[in-house]
């Protein structure tokens, strides 16, 4: 009897710890706490509202995304833009979010595309991308919270590669500058 009571107390304690005690329903950001910075990103045809967005390494950042345009748009961060056989940008060779745990609200706005899922079309362009992205339809909003790693210092690119890379080539990219 004593063992089962002890086991029950242990199980309830573990469940309570797992649920958390946050005042916001227990949902933590992807970085394990409240964001240090909120960055508004206004997605339009064809831009992100700012050419350069600056954050600090070690911060928990929440990107507040809004698609104010008339078309679907993506939010991706990376380095080394990849190019299809048709000469159009297809995505990033190095995904910023790789190995990180971003929290997306609403969750269905975010997705991770593995490179194995990409299929080339007859024009040599892949319409899929490698890495983490948030896709928003016109008028939609989402947030992405992530801890900025200390080893991510430097310039990264934010981009949208919709419509076979035409959004990127039309200027839908910006710089994410991470300072130490």
C-alpha positions as CSV (number, residue, x, y, z in Angstrom):
1,X,0.0,0.0,0.0
2,X,2.8,2.4,0.9
3,X,4.5,1.7,-2.5
4,X,1.4,2.4,-4.5
5,X,0.8,5.7,-2.5
6,X,4.4,6.8,-3.1
7,X,4.1,5.9,-6.8
8,X,0.8,7.9,-7.0
9,X,2.4,10.9,-5.4
10,X,5.4,10.7,-7.7
11,X,3.2,10.4,-10.8
12,X,1.0,13.4,-9.8
13,X,4.2,15.5,-9.0
14,X,5.7,14.6,-12.4
15,X,2.4,15.5,-14.2
16,X,2.2,18.8,-12.3
17,X,5.8,19.7,-13.2
18,X,5.2,18.8,-16.9
19,X,2.1,20.9,-17.1
20,X,3.9,24.0,-15.7
21,X,2.6,26.8,-13.6
22,X,2.6,29.7,-16.1
23,X,-0.2,32.2,-15.9
24,X,-0.8,31.9,-19.6
25,X,-2.1,28.4,-19.6
26,X,1.3,26.8,-19.1
27,X,2.4,27.3,-22.7
28,X,6.0,28.4,-22.8
29,X,7.7,29.9,-25.8
30,X,10.2,27.8,-27.8
31,X,12.9,29.4,-25.7
32,X,11.5,28.4,-22.3
33,X,10.1,31.7,-21.1
34,X,8.6,35.1,-22.0
35,X,10.2,36.7,-25.1
36,X,12.8,39.4,-24.6
37,X,11.8,41.1,-27.8
38,X,8.8,41.3,-30.1
39,X,9.5,41.9,-33.7
40,X,6.6,42.9,-36.0
41,X,7.0,41.5,-39.5
42,X,4.5,42.9,-42.1
43,X,4.4,40.6,-45.2
44,X,3.2,42.3,-48.4
45,X,3.9,42.2,-52.1
46,X,6.9,42.0,-52.0
47,X,8.6,42.7,-48.7
48,X,8.7,42.2,-45.0
49,X,8.2,45.8,-43.8
50,X,11.9,46.4,-43.1
51,X,15.1,45.7,-45.0
52,X,17.1,44.9,-41.8
53,X,15.8,43.4,-38.5
54,X,18.3,43.4,-35.6
55,X,18.2,41.1,-32.6
56,X,20.7,40.0,-30.0
57,X,22.1,36.5,-29.5
58,X,20.9,34.9,-26.3
59,X,17.5,36.7,-26.5
60,X,14.2,35.0,-26.8
61,X,12.5,36.7,-29.8
62,X,8.9,36.5,-30.9
63,X,8.3,37.3,-34.5
64,X,4.7,38.7,-34.9
65,X,3.9,37.9,-38.5
66,X,1.0,39.5,-40.5
67,X,0.3,39.0,-44.1
68,X,-1.1,42.3,-45.3
69,X,-0.8,41.3,-48.9
70,X,-3.2,39.8,-51.4
71,X,-1.1,36.6,-52.0
72,X,0.1,33.8,-49.8
73,X,3.5,34.4,-48.3
74,X,6.2,32.4,-46.5
75,X,8.6,33.4,-43.6
76,X,11.9,31.5,-43.8
77,X,15.3,32.4,-42.3
78,X,18.5,31.0,-43.6
79,X,21.8,31.4,-45.5
80,X,23.0,30.3,-48.8
81,X,20.1,30.8,-51.2
82,X,19.7,27.8,-53.4
83,X,18.8,28.2,-57.1
84,X,16.9,25.8,-59.4
85,X,17.9,24.8,-62.9
86,X,15.6,27.6,-64.1
87,X,17.8,30.2,-62.3
88,X,15.1,31.1,-59.7
89,X,15.7,31.0,-56.0
90,X,14.3,27.9,-54.3
91,X,15.1,28.3,-50.6
92,X,18.0,28.2,-48.2
93,X,20.8,25.7,-48.1
94,X,21.3,26.4,-44.4
95,X,18.1,26.7,-42.3
96,X,18.3,29.0,-39.3
97,X,15.8,27.0,-37.3
98,X,17.7,23.7,-37.7
99,X,18.2,22.1,-34.3
100,X,16.0,24.8,-32.6
101,X,12.6,24.5,-31.2
102,X,10.5,27.4,-32.5
103,X,7.0,27.7,-31.1
104,X,4.4,28.7,-33.7
105,X,0.9,30.1,-32.9
106,X,-1.3,28.9,-34.5
107,X,0.7,25.7,-34.8
108,X,-0.7,24.8,-38.2
109,X,1.0,27.9,-39.8
110,X,4.4,26.4,-39.3
111,X,6.0,23.3,-40.9
112,X,9.3,21.6,-41.5
113,X,10.0,20.4,-45.0
114,X,12.7,17.7,-45.3
115,X,14.9,17.9,-48.4
116,X,13.8,14.4,-49.3
117,X,10.3,15.7,-49.9
118,X,11.3,18.1,-52.6
119,X,10.5,17.0,-56.1
120,X,11.7,18.9,-59.2
121,X,9.1,20.1,-61.6
122,X,9.6,19.8,-65.4
123,X,11.0,23.3,-65.4
124,X,13.9,22.3,-63.0
125,X,12.4,24.3,-60.1
126,X,11.3,22.7,-56.9
127,X,8.2,24.2,-55.4
128,X,9.0,22.7,-52.0
129,X,11.6,24.1,-49.7
130,X,14.1,22.7,-47.2
131,X,13.7,23.7,-43.6
132,X,11.3,25.4,-41.3
133,X,8.7,27.9,-42.7
134,X,5.5,29.7,-41.7
135,X,3.0,30.1,-44.6
136,X,0.2,32.7,-44.2
137,X,-2.7,33.5,-46.5
138,X,-3.9,37.0,-47.0
139,X,-5.0,38.7,-43.8
140,X,-3.6,35.9,-41.6
141,X,-1.4,36.3,-38.6
142,X,1.0,34.0,-36.6
143,X,3.8,34.3,-34.1
144,X,7.1,32.4,-34.0
145,X,9.0,32.4,-30.7
146,X,12.6,31.2,-30.7
147,X,15.8,31.5,-28.6
148,X,18.5,33.0,-30.7
149,X,21.6,30.9,-30.3
150,X,24.9,32.5,-29.2
151,X,26.6,30.9,-32.2
152,X,24.2,32.5,-34.7
153,X,25.9,35.9,-34.7
154,X,26.0,37.5,-38.1
155,X,23.7,38.2,-41.0
156,X,20.9,35.8,-42.0
157,X,18.3,36.3,-44.7
158,X,14.6,36.3,-44.4
159,X,12.8,35.2,-47.5
160,X,9.7,34.1,-49.3
161,X,10.1,31.7,-52.3
162,X,6.5,31.3,-53.4
163,X,5.5,31.0,-57.0
164,X,8.7,29.3,-58.2
165,X,10.9,31.9,-56.5
166,X,9.2,34.9,-58.1
167,X,8.4,36.5,-54.7
168,X,12.2,36.4,-53.8
169,X,13.2,37.8,-57.2
170,X,10.6,40.5,-56.8
171,X,12.3,41.7,-53.6
172,X,10.7,39.7,-50.9
173,X,13.7,39.3,-48.7
174,X,15.3,41.1,-45.8
175,X,18.3,40.7,-43.5
176,X,18.1,39.3,-40.0
177,X,21.2,40.8,-38.2
178,X,22.1,39.0,-35.0
179,X,24.5,40.9,-32.7
180,X,26.6,39.4,-29.8
